Amino acid sequence: MIERFTRSRFERELDRGASKKKASVGSAIAKFGRSRGMQIVLWVTMLVLMLYAVFAFLYTTVVLYSSGVKTSFLWFWPVTFFISCTAAIGLFLVLRGQLEVLRAPAVVLTFLFWAVVLLLGGVFTQVYRAGRAEPQKDADYVIVLGAQVRGNVPSLVLEARIRKAAEYMKENPDAIAVASGGQGTGELVSEAEAIKQGLIRYGIAPERILLEAQSTSTLENIRFSSAVISANEQEKLSDRMCIAGGNNKDAETVAETVADTAGLAYASKIVVVTNDFHVYRATRLAKKNGFQNVSGCGATDAFAVTIQYYVRECIGVVLEFLRGTV
């Protein structure tokens, strides 16, 4: 009984000590929040949040008008509009001394806010630079990544990719295109078929175009295109084996090479064609999945939703890093 009473009292003392420690930390943060420097940071943060709220409201209107209510990622702008408005009002009340109890949380959340801004700013720099880098010349294969098809007509995003791929292939006449993309809801043809027809329309010979019509994501674009390239390399090597015919030494060499067609695919010089905002993640995925010699070719066409694409891509890159897929 005495032991239980002693233990209970000891636990209460520990809890009281922990509570005092938390209170002292909160008081120290709140005191720091009242310093002149931190006051300035809080005012600046409030103004940034207000400006962002105005931008988010206006940009939501632009996206709705240009692309409609079914536009992917549209939810991001009204949600962040509401959050930024709430945060700005809360900061204003804290700065006026009407919500003094929230000063410590406001300081912590302000630092967290600027940390996220700096992180996304750094990612944006990488994404932007990758989208404008020059692709390597004389590629063996050009993987053209799919995007939405409306009926059998490429969306503006996909049309930009097709046009950029055609430009590259005209400048590099030995390159073979891999049109990559499956068939989604509302699409009468696969994205791969739409890419092929688009390339032909721009003057690329059909025999220079391979199809990969099963993928439903960028990761699958890369993996399934690798299989198509491997199959094409194997076919070319089999033709060489037939030509080698009577020469046993040449036939053995070609046979050994055929056994490692996956390695040949990964060693091929690859250019991935997509939109500028997508190049960084696409090429990182290609390298992560075995391609040793890959570069990106970004279509830089501007759309009403270009800002949205960049924001989504930056968040996507961060999530891919956390998953370890890029």
HUMO-V273784 format. One record per backbone hydrogen bond with DSSP energy under -0.5 kcal/mol. NH is the residue of the N-H (numbers start at 0). CO is the residue of the C=O. E is the energy in kcal/mol with one decimal. If there is no record, write none. Layout:
<<NH	CO	E> <NH	CO	E>>
This chain:
<<4	0	-2.3> <5	1	-2.6> <6	2	-2.4> <7	3	-2.5> <8	4	-2.3> <9	5	-2.2> <10	6	-2.5> <11	7	-2.0> <12	8	-2.1> <13	9	-2.1> <14	10	-2.5> <15	11	-2.5> <16	12	-2.4> <17	13	-2.5> <18	14	-2.5> <19	15	-2.2> <20	16	-2.1> <21	17	-2.5> <22	18	-2.5> <23	19	-2.5> <24	20	-2.3> <25	21	-2.7> <26	22	-2.5> <27	23	-2.2> <28	24	-2.4> <29	25	-2.5> <30	26	-2.5> <31	27	-2.3> <32	28	-2.3> <33	29	-0.9> <33	30	-0.8> <34	31	-1.4> <38	34	-2.3> <39	35	-2.0> <40	36	-1.9> <41	37	-2.6> <42	38	-2.4> <43	39	-2.7> <44	40	-2.5> <45	41	-2.3> <46	42	-2.3> <47	43	-2.5> <48	44	-2.5> <49	45	-2.1> <50	46	-2.6> <51	47	-2.6> <52	48	-2.2> <53	49	-2.0> <54	50	-2.4> <55	51	-3.4> <56	52	-2.1> <57	53	-2.4> <58	54	-3.2> <59	55	-2.0> <60	56	-1.5> <61	57	-1.9> <62	58	-2.7> <63	59	-2.5> <64	60	-2.2> <65	61	-2.5> <66	62	-2.9> <67	62	-0.9> <67	63	-0.9> <70	67	-1.3> <73	70	-1.5> <75	72	-1.3> <76	73	-1.1> <77	73	-0.8> <78	74	-2.0> <79	75	-2.4> <80	76	-2.1> <81	77	-2.2> <82	78	-2.2> <83	79	-2.6> <84	80	-2.3> <85	81	-2.4> <86	82	-2.6> <87	83	-2.5> <88	84	-2.4> <89	85	-2.4> <90	86	-2.6> <91	87	-2.2> <92	88	-2.2> <93	89	-2.1> <94	90	-2.9> <95	91	-1.7> <96	93	-1.4> <97	92	-2.5> <98	92	-1.1> <99	96	-0.5> <101	98	-2.0> <102	99	-1.7> <105	101	-2.3> <106	102	-2.1> <107	103	-2.1> <108	104	-2.9> <109	105	-1.9> <110	106	-2.0> <111	107	-2.1> <112	108	-2.6> <113	109	-2.2> <114	110	-1.9> <115	111	-2.2> <116	112	-2.3> <117	113	-2.4> <118	114	-2.3> <119	115	-2.8> <120	116	-2.2> <121	117	-2.3> <122	118	-2.2> <123	119	-2.7> <124	120	-2.0> <125	121	-1.7> <126	122	-2.7> <127	123	-3.1> <128	124	-2.3> <129	125	-2.2> <130	126	-1.7> <131	127	-0.7> <131	128	-0.8> <132	129	-0.9> <139	268	-2.1> <140	268	-1.9> <141	175	-3.0> <142	140	-0.6> <142	270	-2.1> <143	141	-0.7> <143	177	-2.4> <144	142	-0.7> <144	272	-2.2> <145	179	-1.4> <149	152	-3.0> <150	148	-0.9> <150	185	-1.7> <151	149	-0.9> <152	149	-1.9> <154	147	-2.2> <158	154	-2.9> <159	155	-1.9> <160	156	-1.4> <161	157	-2.5> <162	158	-2.5> <163	159	-2.1> <164	160	-2.5> <165	161	-2.5> <166	162	-2.0> <167	163	-2.1> <168	164	-2.6> <169	165	-1.9> <170	166	-1.5> <171	167	-1.5> <174	171	-1.9> <175	139	-2.0> <176	207	-3.0> <177	141	-3.0> <178	176	-0.6> <178	209	-3.0> <179	143	-2.4> <179	177	-0.7> <180	211	-2.8> <181	214	-2.4> <183	181	-0.6> <186	183	-1.8> <187	150	-3.0> <187	185	-0.6> <188	150	-1.0> <190	181	-2.3> <191	180	-2.1> <193	189	-2.2> <194	190	-2.3> <195	191	-2.5> <196	192	-2.7> <197	193	-2.0> <198	194	-2.7> <199	195	-2.4> <200	196	-2.1> <201	197	-1.4> <202	199	-1.8> <203	198	-2.5> <207	204	-2.0> <208	205	-1.9> <209	176	-3.2> <211	178	-2.6> <220	216	-2.5> <221	217	-2.0> <222	218	-2.4> <223	219	-3.0> <224	220	-1.7> <225	221	-1.8> <226	222	-1.3> <227	223	-1.8> <228	224	-2.6> <229	225	-2.5> <230	226	-2.4> <231	227	-2.2> <232	228	-2.6> <233	229	-2.4> <234	230	-2.2> <235	231	-2.2> <236	232	-2.3> <237	233	-2.5> <238	234	-1.9> <239	235	-1.8> <240	236	-2.1> <241	237	-2.1> <242	238	-2.0> <243	239	-2.8> <244	240	-1.9> <246	243	-3.0> <247	245	-1.1> <250	246	-2.4> <251	247	-2.4> <252	248	-2.0> <253	249	-2.5> <254	250	-2.4> <255	251	-2.2> <256	252	-1.7> <257	253	-2.5> <258	254	-1.5> <259	256	-1.6> <260	257	-1.2> <263	259	-1.6> <264	260	-2.4> <265	261	-2.1> <266	262	-1.7> <267	263	-1.2> <267	264	-0.5> <269	267	-0.7> <269	292	-2.9> <270	140	-2.1> <271	294	-2.7> <272	142	-2.9> <272	270	-0.6> <273	271	-0.5> <273	296	-1.7> <275	298	-2.4> <277	274	-2.0> <278	274	-0.8> <278	275	-0.7> <281	277	-2.1> <282	278	-2.7> <283	279	-2.0> <284	280	-2.3> <285	281	-2.0> <286	282	-2.3> <287	283	-2.4> <288	284	-1.6> <289	286	-1.4> <290	285	-2.1> <291	265	-2.5> <292	265	-0.7> <292	267	-0.5> <294	269	-1.7> <296	271	-2.6> <298	273	-2.3> <299	297	-0.5> <305	302	-1.6> <308	304	-2.3> <309	305	-2.4> <310	306	-2.5> <311	307	-2.7> <312	308	-2.5> <313	309	-2.5> <314	310	-2.2> <315	311	-2.4> <316	312	-2.6> <317	313	-1.9> <318	314	-2.3> <319	315	-2.5> <320	316	-2.3> <321	317	-2.1> <322	318	-2.0> <323	319	-1.2> <324	319	-2.2> <325	319	-0.7>>
